[in-house]
Amino acid sequence: MKDMGKKGWELVSVSSNPLSGSHIYFWKRPLGNEISRALPIDSAMTEKPFQKLPKTVGEKNRVSKLDKEYPHNFSQNVSVSTYMKFPEPQVVMVVKYRPKEGCFDEFRGELYKRDYPNCIARHMGFNEQNEFVCVSLMESVDAALDLEGVGTNWLDSVDRLLIKYPNGSRTESFSGPIWGWFPNFENLQKFDNEPTAFTVIIVKMKKPKVEETKDLILNPSKNLNKLFTCVAQYKDTEDTYIHIGLDTLESRIDANEYFQNGYNMLIKDLVVKEDSREFFSGPEDFVWFNTKYLKK
């Protein structure tokens, strides 16, 4: 599997069969630079203390940091603005978990105390339905493959805490090669101590407008998000993309705002809104950073 990444192929998505335990990998030739170098598994890591939120999150809720930190031997309080020192991510994975009733806090602790040596960064939060969503940004296809394998083993250890989906899967997930990565370093520094929120939207493009839409969403000058925007291919599709935006909590751009006013209101005429969906939009609860890159 890893030889595919070294030959310049890009991982589009990973589908699992819960009955057989097998996995199917979808590959495409790279759109730009080759992504073949895997992250080492013995690098140093760090966490940013997570923000304490009520179980039901409202628009006007202020986010305060929890005084108690999980007992790790890593540095704390790594700044979001350190993104300028990280490599440009090439692959993104998005995963949603549904804890059973009464298991929210236990699962939250298990999720946040994990190590993620395969990732550059991992942004995590939960919504009003108490569903957790994790966005993993990775440097290479090999790192994505490693993360998928490690994640499967970890899921076995928390199986008792999760509600399974109708198909038997313990998660809802998707991945894809990143088409565009647009961090706003000035705002990442300016709003470094502000509560943040992130939104994940799966967007279906109108078939005659695919290239026009790509020209728009891959133009950084028209990117309205406060902190960063990530645009990636959705699974093995040619006309659907993943939009991931990190904003300040007060300026969060959810799906409604995105489809109405995104890119100077130009996006709404290029996409099929009824075939698109908001996968997640809510406050960011925890961020994990790989400090290996800070030592360079």
N, C-alpha and C positions, 0 to 999 in steps of 0.2 A: 504493500500500500504506500509506504513512504517513498518508494522509488518514483511513484507518479509525481509527487511534489517536486522531487529533485530534477525531474525531466521538464519542469515548467508547466505542468498541468495544474489547474485550480480546482479545489473542492467546492462544489456547488451546494450540495446538501447531503445529509446522512439520514437515512430512514431505517428505523428498527422494527423488527418483527418480534413482539413480546412472546409469541408462542414458541418460535424456534430459537430465539436468542441470537439470530443472525442480523447483520447490518448490510445495507446496500448503499454504496457511495456513488454519487453523481459527480462527474468531472467535466470540465470544459477547458479548452485551451485558454491561456491567460490573455486578458484584454490589454495589459500593459507590461510592466516589468515582471520578470519571473519572481515567484515567491517560493523559495525552496529551502531557506535556512531555518531549521527548527530551533525553538528556544531550549536552552539546557534546563535539565530538571533540578539542578542543584543550586539555582540562583537564590539570592536573598530576596525576601518579600517584606511587605509592610501593609498595614491596614490603616484606613482613616476611620476614627471612631464613628459609629453609626448614630443616626439622629432618631431620637425617641418620638414616636408618633402614636396618636390614639388609634384604636382598632378601626374606627370609621374616620376616614380622612376627608375633610371638607376643604373648600376652596380657600377659606380664610384662616385655616389652621396655621399657626406659626410652628416652625420646627426647632426644637431645642436638642442639643447634644446630650446624650446620656453620660452621666458621670462614670458609671461602671464600664470598664473596658474588658473585653475578653482576655484571659491570661495567655498572651503570646510573648515570645521572646524577640519580637520585631520592633523596629522603630514605629512611633506613632505620629499622627498629624502630618502626613505627607500632603503637600499642597496640590490642589487640582491644577495649579498653574505649571506644575512640573511636566505637563504634557509636551511642552516645547523641547524637552530632553528625550522624549520617547521616540522610537521609530514609528514610521507611518504604518498603521495597521493594514493588513491585506485581506483578512478574513474576519467575519463576525458570526457569532453564534448567539441565538436568543432562546432562552428556555423559560417555561412557566411551570410552577409547582402549585399544587392545591393541597394544603395541609388539612387533615381531618379536624373536626370540631374538638376543641380542647387541646390540640397539639401545636397551636400557632407558635407559642413562645419556645417550645422545645425545638421545633423545626428551624425556627429563626436562628437559634443558637448553633445548631448543627451546621446550617448553611454558612453562617458568617465566620465560624472558626476554621473553615476549610482553607487549605493552601491551594493556590492556582499558579504553579510555576510555568504553565504553558501560556499564560496570558500576559499581555502588556498591562491591561487594566480590566476590571470587572465591576460594572455598575449594577446595583441591586436595589429593589424597592418592592412595595406591596400596595395593592389597591383596596378599594372599599369592600371587595369580596374576600379579602385576606389571601389573595393569590400573589405569590412571589414571582417576580420576573428578574432574570439575570441577563445582562448584555455583556458578552465577552469579546474583547478586541484582541486579535492575535496577529503575530508578525508573519506567519507562514502556514501553509497547508499542513506541514508536519506537526506543528503545534496544535492545530485543530484536530487532527487525528488522535494525538496523544490525549487531549482534553476529553474527547468523546469516550475514549477507552477508560480513563480514570473516572469520568462521571458515571459510567455504567456501574463500576464497582462501588462507588459511593452510594448510589441509589439503593443498592441492595441493603446497605446498613441503615437506611432511613425508610425502608419500604413500609414499615408499620405505621408511619406518621402521615402517609400520603393517600389521597383519594385517587383512584385510578380512573382514567378516561374510558369511555365505552369500548375502545379497541384494546383495552388492557394495558395501555402505556401509562407510565407514572408521570409523564411530562407531556407538554405540547412544545415542540421545538422546531426550529428551522435555522438554516445557515446559508451563507453565500459569499462569494468574492466581493470585496469592496470596490465599488466603481469610483467613489469620491469621498475624501476625508477632508473636512473643512473646519479646523479648530480656529477659534477667535482668541488668540493668545492675550490680546489686550484686555478683553472682557474676562478671560479666565483669571487674570491677575486682579482686575478691578473688583470682581465679585467673589473673590476667593473665600471669604468668610460668610457668604450669604447661603441660606438654604437653597437647595437645588431640586429640580424635578426633571424627569426624562420621559419622552414619549416615543413609542414604537408603533409605526403605522405600516400596514401592508397595502401598497397602492397599485391598482390595476390601471395601465395606460390604455388609451384608445389606440387600436391597432394602426390607423393611419397617422397617428401622432407620436409614435414611439420615439423616433429620432428627434423630433422637435422637443418632446418632453425631456429626453436625456440632455439635450443642449441646454435646457433651462435649469434642471436640477443639478447639473455638474458645473454650473457657473458660480464660482464662489462670490462674485460681486453681488449676486442676487440672493444670497443666502441670508435669511433674516434671523436665524437663531442666535441667541445671546452668547452661548459658550461653545458648542460645537454641533456640527451636523455630520452624520455618516449616511451615505447612500450605498446600498448593496443590492446585488441581484437576489431575488427571492427564489430559492430552490433551483429547479432546472427550467424555469420559465424564461421567455424572451420578452414578455410584455408586462411583467410585474416586478416591483422593486420594494426594498425595505427602506423606510425612512426612520432614522433615529436622531432625535434632537435632545440636547441637554441645555436647559435654560435655568435662570433663577426661578425659584418657586412662584414669585409674584408675577413673573412674565411668561409662565408656561404656555407653550403653543400646543394645544391638543389637536385632535383630528378635525374638529369643527373649524377651529381657527386656521388650521393648515389648508383645508380645502377651500375656505372662503377667501382668505387673504394671503396665502402662501405665495412667495415670489411675486410680490406686487399684484396679487390677484390674478396672475396669469395661469396658475396651475389648474384652476377649477374647470377650464375649458379643454384641458388635455387629458383628463383622467376619467375613469368610470367610477364615480363615487359609490354607487350601489354595490359594486363588486370589490370595493376596498373595505378595509376595516381597521379600527384602532385595536391593536393588540394589548397595549398598556399605555397609561398616562397617569403619572402620580409622582409624589415626592420621592426623592432618592434617599434611601435609608442607610446605605452602607456602600463604601467604595474600597476596592482592593487594588493596590498598585504593586508592580514588580520593580523594586528598587535597584535591581541589577543595572538598569539603564542609567541610574543617577550617578553611578560610580565611574562612568566613562569620561 
